[in-house]
Amino acid sequence: MQFLAALSLFLSPAVAPAGLLESDTPLDRALASAQARLESTATLVGDHSTWENAWELETEHYRVRTTANWYIGKRMGKNLEVMFGFFQEITGSDWEPSQPLSIFLFEDLADYNQFGTDNGEYHSSILGSYYASGHADQPVATYVHHSPKQLAMWVTHSAFHQFAGGAFSQPAPTWFEEGLASYFANAYWDQDYLASEFKRISRGSSYVPLGTLLREPIDQYVADPHSRFIELGMLFNYLLHKRPDTMTQKNADGIVLLAPAADYVSGTMRGLDVSDNPVHELLTVDLEQLEAELRDFQF
């Protein structure tokens, strides 16, 4: 999957991406404080200040490599392990990687930039992470941010591209995969933020009509990636969890009765014909009506 890396043709690596969150929550500050206390009391043997001797923190599905901070790397691995289960659930995939998926956590933006330059491609500066599919380890690359939630959102977006690249034999349409990546990155970490941002964008001049979004190639995202990611992330959130005729419905025993949106996601990721799925009709024949209902929905 080359989606985020493809943006390198249009972007300079010299600047930091705009933050998705304007301020940290009390939880973020508490986590940062706990991290500082841990660092001051932990006795960690060995010098891990160089990339050759970096920490390697493993979970069942991930290996986080970092020189920056043992605690942040460990937390990132645990967070991604949880997200891996959600990736499988929503896409209907039982894929298991043959070895842990690589995450490269750099100390700062400069090191992150240098990694992109050294590996023959500029990274995407629209996010604080990207899936380096051309690298031998095919890692998600990111760098330390003062907000734990911001960092989690960054790495989740790119980790979904990494998951999709391994789990499925062919890429999904650009809008589809970017939308799912944004859905996971936003809806699972801060639904209130996703809703408030969508409300703001949908009422302003930066809003991109769905008909345009569903046709745009990846290079068009450079103009305003944030609006596009938020809109597409909310579209998936709406179809999967909010709209009565597309969301998953279960009986009292938890058995799935209907799951139009989930079936549409699973089928599209597999490259199957989904033209008879009701979501396909919404996104084609009834797109204008769908868009109006999405923008009017009270999330």
Secondary structure, DSSP 8 states (H G I E B T S, - for coil): --HHHHGGGG--TTS----S-SS--HHHHHHHHHHHHHHHH----S---SGGG-EEEE-SSEEEEESS-HHHHHHHHHHHHHHHHHHHHHHT-----SS-EEEEEESSHHHHHHHHHHTTS---TTSSEEE-TTSTT--EEEE--S-HHHHHHHHHHHHHHHHHHHH-SS---HHHHHHHHHHHHHHTT-HHHHHHHHHHHHTSTT---HHHHTT--GGGGGS-HHHHHHHHHHHHHIIIII-TTTS-EE-TT--EEE-HHHHHHHHHHTT---TTSHHHHHHTTTHHHHHHHHHH---
